[in-house]
Amino acid sequence: MSLLKITLSAYFFPIVAYFLATSFAYGQTYESKDIEKLAIDFIATQIPQPIQAEEEQHVTALPLDTRIPERQCQQPLQVGTKSSPPFNRQVTVMVRCDDLESWVQFVHVKIETLLPVIVSTRMLDKGVLLTAEDLTIEMRPKHFVRAANIDDMTLLVGSKTKRRIQQGKPLSMFQICMICKGDNVTILASDGTLMIKTNGIALQDGNLGEQIRVKNAKSGKTVLARVKDVDSVAVKI
């Protein structure tokens, strides 16, 4: 056995063999894009299903050097990696031809878990009242998605921007206020069985679930109320 084969066997022990589909005949010619696809398909079949229903797995290959020529192989190619699931975000995959003209190509494969986030469809200035046309949902890499990013469109429509937001940027709770200082709001006061509605004025910014100071428009009293939606707050009596 040649030194090359001994080295490859040691590097990929144990190696998971992956054979081409029957549509690839013997003596097949392979371009770089074919080899990249083999590496992508190999990894895609081994990654676990997403934990959350809204997650998506995105598998891509870093492009091979454009100077690599087309290559032939008289036998089915083998694909393997010394890594085992769960993989890191990047995995090195080996595509190998074992005929008399044996050759090896290493492919770097990227694995990304994507999550839905709401991004702006245009440049938004400070103080803009958000509408559905200003927003869209896009899938973004999970490791870039922050806890403050929002994926529920209903939380944003009717909110106002607190600062300028660039087109295509994810929106977060830090950039908007569902209720802003000076807004007219409905105060919903409840003791669990009876609910009273009255008008008020927000004395500070707030988002869903946050407690803010609100002035009762009739009595002039200031109360602490929890933001319920874009135009109402709730207090317990």
C-alpha positions in Angstrom: 0.0 0.0 0.0 1.4 3.4 -1.0 2.3 6.0 1.7 -0.5 8.3 0.3 -3.1 5.6 0.9 -1.7 4.8 4.4 -1.9 8.5 5.3 -5.4 8.9 4.0 -6.6 5.8 5.8 -5.2 7.1 9.1 -6.7 10.6 8.6 -10.1 9.2 7.9 -10.3 6.3 10.4 -13.1 5.5 10.9 -14.3 6.9 7.5 -17.9 7.1 6.4 -18.1 6.0 2.8 -20.5 7.8 0.6 -21.1 6.6 -3.0 -22.5 8.6 -5.8 -26.0 8.0 -7.0 -26.4 5.5 -9.9 -27.0 8.4 -12.3 -23.2 9.0 -12.1 -21.6 6.5 -14.4 -18.1 5.1 -14.3 -15.6 7.4 -16.0 -17.5 10.5 -14.9 -15.9 13.9 -15.3 -16.2 16.2 -12.3 -16.2 19.9 -12.1 -15.5 21.8 -8.9 -19.2 22.5 -8.5 -19.9 18.7 -8.6 -17.4 18.0 -5.9 -18.8 20.9 -3.7 -22.3 19.5 -4.1 -21.2 16.0 -3.1 -19.6 17.4 0.1 -22.8 19.5 0.8 -25.1 16.5 0.3 -22.9 14.3 2.5 -23.0 16.7 5.5 -26.7 17.5 4.9 -27.7 13.9 5.4 -26.0 13.7 8.8 -26.9 16.9 10.6 -29.7 16.6 13.2 -33.2 18.1 12.7 -33.6 21.7 14.0 -34.6 22.0 17.7 -37.2 24.7 17.1 -39.9 24.5 14.5 -39.0 27.9 13.0 -35.3 27.0 12.5 -33.8 26.0 9.2 -30.5 24.3 8.4 -28.4 25.9 5.7 -25.4 23.9 4.3 -23.0 25.5 1.9 -19.4 24.9 0.6 -16.6 27.4 0.4 -15.9 27.7 -3.4 -12.9 25.7 -4.6 -10.0 27.3 -6.3 -11.0 28.3 -9.8 -7.7 27.0 -11.1 -8.6 23.4 -10.3 -9.3 21.6 -13.6 -12.0 19.1 -14.3 -11.1 15.6 -13.1 -12.2 12.1 -14.0 -12.7 9.0 -11.9 -13.3 5.4 -13.2 -14.8 4.4 -9.9 -17.6 5.8 -7.6 -16.2 8.6 -5.5 -16.0 8.3 -1.8 -16.8 11.1 0.6 -15.9 11.2 4.2 -14.9 13.3 7.2 -13.0 12.5 10.4 -15.6 14.7 12.3 -18.8 13.2 13.7 -22.1 14.8 14.4 -23.0 17.2 16.0 -20.7 19.2 13.7 -19.2 22.6 14.4 -20.2 25.4 12.0 -17.5 24.4 9.6 -16.5 20.8 8.6 -13.7 19.6 6.4 -14.9 16.9 3.9 -12.7 14.7 1.8 -13.8 13.7 -1.7 -11.6 10.8 -3.0 -11.1 8.9 -6.2 -9.6 5.5 -5.8 -8.8 4.5 -9.4 -5.3 4.3 -10.9 -5.2 8.1 -11.3 -6.2 8.5 -7.7 -6.9 12.0 -6.4 -8.2 13.8 -3.3 -10.0 17.0 -2.9 -10.8 18.6 0.5 -13.9 20.8 0.7 -14.8 23.1 3.6 -18.5 23.0 4.4 -20.4 25.6 6.4 -23.4 24.7 8.5 -25.6 27.5 9.7 -28.8 27.4 11.7 -31.2 30.1 10.5 -33.9 31.9 12.5 -36.6 34.2 11.3 -36.1 37.9 12.2 -38.0 41.0 11.2 -35.9 43.5 9.1 -36.8 46.9 7.7 -37.7 47.2 4.0 -36.4 50.8 3.8 -34.4 53.4 5.7 -36.5 54.3 8.7 -35.9 57.7 10.4 -36.5 58.3 14.1 -40.2 58.7 15.0 -41.6 56.7 12.1 -44.9 54.9 12.9 -44.3 51.4 11.6 -46.6 49.7 9.1 -46.6 46.2 7.6 -45.0 47.6 4.5 -42.0 48.8 6.4 -41.2 45.2 7.6 -40.4 41.8 6.3 -39.2 38.5 7.7 -35.9 37.1 6.7 -33.9 34.1 7.8 -30.6 35.0 9.5 -27.8 32.9 11.1 -28.7 32.0 14.7 -25.4 33.1 16.1 -26.1 36.6 14.9 -29.7 36.8 16.2 -29.9 38.5 19.6 -32.5 38.0 22.3 -33.8 41.5 21.7 -34.5 40.8 18.0 -38.2 40.4 17.1 -39.9 37.7 15.0 -43.5 38.7 15.7 -44.8 41.3 13.2 -47.8 42.1 15.4 -45.5 43.5 18.1 -44.1 46.1 15.7 -46.9 47.4 13.6 -48.1 50.6 15.2 -44.9 51.1 17.2 -42.5 54.0 16.6 -38.8 54.0 15.9 -36.6 55.5 18.6 -33.6 55.9 16.3 -32.7 55.6 12.6 -32.8 52.1 11.3 -31.0 51.1 8.1 -32.7 49.1 5.3 -32.3 45.3 5.8 -31.3 45.6 9.5 -33.0 43.4 12.1 -35.3 45.3 14.4 -34.9 45.0 18.2 -36.9 46.2 21.2 -34.1 48.7 21.9 -34.9 50.5 18.6 -38.7 50.9 19.0 -41.3 51.9 21.6 -44.7 50.3 21.4 -45.9 53.2 23.6 -43.8 56.3 23.5 -43.6 59.2 25.9 -46.5 61.6 25.3 -48.7 59.0 23.6 -52.4 58.9 24.4 -53.2 55.4 25.8 -56.1 53.5 27.1 -55.7 52.5 30.8 -57.3 49.1 31.6 -57.9 48.7 35.3 -59.0 45.3 36.5 -59.5 43.4 39.8 -59.9 40.1 38.0 -63.7 40.3 37.6 -64.4 44.0 36.7 -62.6 46.1 34.2 -62.6 49.9 33.9 -61.3 51.8 30.9 -60.0 55.3 31.0 -57.7 57.6 29.0 -54.2 58.4 30.0 -50.9 59.9 28.8 -47.7 57.9 28.8 -44.9 59.6 30.8 -42.2 57.3 29.4 -41.4 54.9 26.7 -42.3 51.2 27.1 -42.5 47.9 25.2 -44.6 44.8 25.7 -44.7 43.7 29.4 -42.7 46.7 30.6 -43.9 48.8 33.5 -44.2 52.6 32.8 -45.6 55.7 34.4 -48.9 56.8 33.0 -50.9 59.9 33.9 -54.7 59.5 34.2 -56.2 62.1 31.9 -59.3 62.6 34.2 -57.9 62.5 37.7 -54.4 63.8 36.9 -52.9 61.0 39.0 -49.8 59.1 38.0 -50.0 55.3 38.0 -47.6 52.5 37.2 -49.0 50.4 34.4 -47.8 47.5 32.3 -47.7 47.8 28.5 -50.3 45.6 26.9 -50.0 46.6 23.2 -49.3 49.7 21.1 -52.1 51.8 22.5 -53.1 50.3 25.9 -51.7 49.6 29.4 -53.0 47.5 32.2 -53.1 48.2 36.0 -54.5 46.1 38.8 -56.9 47.5 41.3 
